[in-house]
Amino acid sequence: MASTARIPSLPASAATPGRRERARGALLGLAVGDALGAPAENMKPSEIRAKWGRITGYVSERPAGTDDTEYAIFSGLLLARHGSALTPAHVEAAWHEWIADRAEGPFRGAGFSERGTLENLRRGLAAPISAQHRHAWSDGLAMRAAPHGVFAAGRPDEAARLAAVDGSVSHDGEGIYGGQAVAAGVAAAMAGAPVVAVVASALAVVPEDSWTARSLRRAVTAAHLGERAVRAAVVIGGYPWTDLAPEAVALAFGAYAAADGDFAQAVLTAVNMGRDADTTAAVAGALAGATQGVDAVPARWAAAIAPARGTCLPAMAGHHVLTIADLLTPETPS
């Protein structure tokens, strides 16, 4: 088991969150949303209600982050190592060093896009050819894109650029756009932008006529009507897989907008809409956590977030999201 000595202490409360507090809020919010949403993944709202009623907190005995949190840590460590100089070659090398060239955990790389990427890398294919698989449109980049927004706080265009570099190994098309939207939204929220500006920043970095942009616009337009309207506006009814980036990203932004940036309301809205609930709640949590800062994450939820177990990526075991947040927001000497 990872040592709790590696868990950094939470900062003191402040009226207006600083950059470090927003960074911690974003990545802790991601991990909390992931852990809250994991039991409801791939479920319909009616199935959630039948099993738990309305989810208002953790419903598992040992809540923990899934592949979403571990891949976000992966991207955070990659940014801490290379910063704005990040290249596709750096990303590809990290996939080999930390995942492809070592034994995987029980989740075996997790989602379809990750499995396809690993298979291609192990066959000797390089980026961007490594992203040519059947699930390049998945939300696998979106789930790990928040660290780019944390690193490029206040610079949505740069956050989106870095997300595209990161995603070049594993995603293409709408899969890239979803990651860029999340990265840009978090970057705007890190600078204290209001909810409407966070959404606008996300839309500004993706093609206007893309599936991602259309879904995102529909979601936030319906947000004032509540989660049922958001879900109806974007979910692809009858499609069996729930990891579509345009759908998941839109649901996350819709939950964030419906909650007007409130952390607890945003993540619970995302969780109770079902579908890819761990990812949608993770993204909503990252956006709201960056907006409100780490103190907005309820202490009872934050306390459950321990260092990563390495269930999916053994190389990430022992790393805590708060440590990653601190690495991406180094304090300047006074």
Backbone hydrogen bonds, N-H to C=O, Kabsch-Sander energy under -0.5 kcal/mol:
donor,donor_aa,acceptor,acceptor_aa,energy
6,R,3,S,-1.5
7,I,4,T,-1.8
22,R,18,G,-2.5
23,A,19,R,-2.5
24,R,20,R,-2.5
25,G,21,E,-2.1
26,A,22,R,-2.6
27,L,23,A,-2.2
28,L,24,R,-2.5
29,G,25,G,-2.1
30,L,26,A,-1.8
31,A,27,L,-2.0
32,V,28,L,-2.7
33,G,29,G,-2.6
34,D,30,L,-2.5
35,A,31,A,-2.3
36,L,32,V,-2.7
37,G,33,G,-2.4
38,A,34,D,-1.7
40,A,37,G,-1.3
41,E,38,A,-1.4
42,N,275,R,-3.7
43,M,40,A,-1.8
43,M,275,R,-0.6
48,I,44,K,-2.2
49,R,45,P,-2.6
50,A,46,S,-2.0
51,K,47,E,-1.6
52,W,48,I,-3.1
53,G,48,I,-0.7
53,G,49,R,-1.4
55,I,53,G,-0.6
70,E,66,T,-1.8
71,Y,67,D,-2.9
72,A,68,D,-1.7
73,I,69,T,-2.3
74,F,70,E,-2.1
75,S,71,Y,-2.4
76,G,72,A,-2.4
77,L,73,I,-2.7
78,L,74,F,-1.9
79,L,75,S,-2.3
80,A,76,G,-2.5
81,R,77,L,-1.6
82,H,78,L,-2.1
83,G,79,L,-2.8
85,A,82,H,-1.6
86,L,83,G,-1.6
91,V,87,T,-2.0
92,E,88,P,-2.8
93,A,89,A,-2.3
94,A,90,H,-2.0
95,W,91,V,-2.3
96,H,92,E,-1.9
97,E,93,A,-2.9
98,W,94,A,-3.1
99,I,95,W,-1.5
100,A,95,W,-3.2
101,D,96,H,-2.2
102,R,99,I,-1.5
105,G,312,C,-1.5
107,F,311,T,-1.6
108,R,105,G,-2.0
109,G,312,C,-0.7
110,A,107,F,-1.7
115,R,111,G,-2.6
116,G,112,F,-2.8
117,T,113,S,-2.1
118,L,114,E,-2.7
119,E,115,R,-2.4
120,N,116,G,-2.0
121,L,117,T,-2.8
122,R,118,L,-2.4
123,R,119,E,-0.9
124,G,121,L,-1.5
125,L,120,N,-2.4
129,I,126,A,-1.1
130,S,126,A,-1.2
131,A,128,P,-1.6
132,Q,129,I,-2.0
133,H,131,A,-1.6
136,A,133,H,-0.9
138,S,135,H,-1.8
139,D,243,D,-1.6
141,L,138,S,-0.6
143,M,139,D,-2.2
144,R,141,L,-1.2
145,A,142,A,-1.0
148,H,145,A,-1.3
149,G,145,A,-1.0
149,G,146,A,-0.6
150,V,146,A,-2.1
151,F,147,P,-2.7
152,A,148,H,-2.4
153,A,150,V,-1.0
154,G,187,A,-2.5
155,R,152,A,-2.5
159,A,155,R,-2.4
160,A,156,P,-2.5
161,R,157,D,-2.1
162,L,158,E,-2.5
163,A,159,A,-2.2
164,A,160,A,-2.0
165,V,161,R,-1.9
166,D,162,L,-2.6
167,G,163,A,-2.7
168,S,164,A,-1.0
168,S,165,V,-0.7
169,V,166,D,-0.9
170,S,167,G,-0.9
171,H,167,G,-3.3
172,D,136,A,-1.7
175,G,172,D,-2.0
176,I,173,G,-0.9
177,Y,173,G,-2.2
178,G,174,E,-2.4
179,G,175,G,-1.3
180,Q,176,I,-2.5
181,A,177,Y,-2.5
182,V,178,G,-1.9
183,A,179,G,-2.5
184,A,180,Q,-2.7
185,G,181,A,-2.3
186,V,182,V,-2.6
187,A,183,A,-2.2
188,A,184,A,-2.2
189,A,185,G,-2.4
190,M,186,V,-2.6
191,A,187,A,-0.7
191,A,188,A,-1.0
192,G,189,A,-1.9
193,A,188,A,-1.9
197,A,194,P,-0.6
198,V,194,P,-2.1
199,V,195,V,-2.4
200,A,196,V,-2.0
201,S,197,A,-2.2
202,A,198,V,-1.8
203,L,199,V,-2.3
204,A,200,A,-1.9
205,V,201,S,-0.6
205,V,202,A,-0.9
206,V,203,L,-1.1
210,S,207,P,-1.8
214,R,210,S,-2.3
215,S,211,W,-2.5
216,L,212,T,-2.5
217,R,213,A,-2.5
218,R,214,R,-2.2
219,A,215,S,-2.4
220,V,216,L,-2.3
221,T,217,R,-1.9
222,A,218,R,-1.7
223,A,219,A,-0.7
225,L,222,A,-2.2
226,G,223,A,-1.8
230,V,226,G,-2.0
231,R,227,E,-2.7
232,A,228,R,-2.2
233,A,229,A,-1.6
234,V,230,V,-0.9
234,V,231,R,-0.8
235,V,231,R,-2.5
237,G,235,V,-1.2
239,Y,236,I,-1.7
245,A,137,W,-2.1
248,A,244,L,-2.9
249,V,245,A,-2.7
250,A,246,P,-1.4
251,L,247,E,-2.6
252,A,248,A,-2.2
253,F,249,V,-2.5
254,G,250,A,-2.8
255,A,251,L,-2.4
256,Y,252,A,-2.3
257,A,253,F,-2.8
258,A,254,G,-2.7
259,A,255,A,-1.7
260,D,257,A,-1.3
261,G,256,Y,-2.4
262,D,259,A,-1.8
266,A,262,D,-2.3
267,V,263,F,-2.4
268,L,264,A,-2.1
269,T,265,Q,-2.2
270,A,266,A,-2.1
271,V,267,V,-2.6
272,N,268,L,-2.4
273,M,269,T,-0.7
273,M,270,A,-0.8
274,G,271,V,-1.6
275,R,43,M,-2.6
276,D,242,T,-0.5
277,A,275,R,-2.2
279,T,276,D,-0.7
280,T,276,D,-2.6
281,A,277,A,-2.1
282,A,278,D,-1.6
283,V,279,T,-2.6
284,A,280,T,-2.5
285,G,281,A,-2.4
286,A,282,A,-2.0
287,L,283,V,-2.4
288,A,284,A,-2.7
289,G,285,G,-2.6
290,A,286,A,-2.0
291,T,287,L,-1.9
292,Q,288,A,-2.7
293,G,289,G,-2.2
294,V,21,E,-1.3
296,A,293,G,-1.8
297,V,294,V,-1.6
301,W,298,P,-1.1
302,A,298,P,-2.6
303,A,299,A,-2.4
304,A,301,W,-1.0
305,I,302,A,-1.7
306,A,304,A,-1.1
308,A,319,H,-2.9
315,A,98,W,-0.5
316,M,313,L,-2.3
317,A,314,P,-1.4
318,G,308,A,-2.8
319,H,316,M,-1.8
323,T,320,H,-0.5
324,I,320,H,-1.7
325,A,321,V,-2.4
326,D,322,L,-1.9
327,L,323,T,-2.2
328,L,324,I,-1.8
329,T,325,A,-0.6
329,T,326,D,-0.7
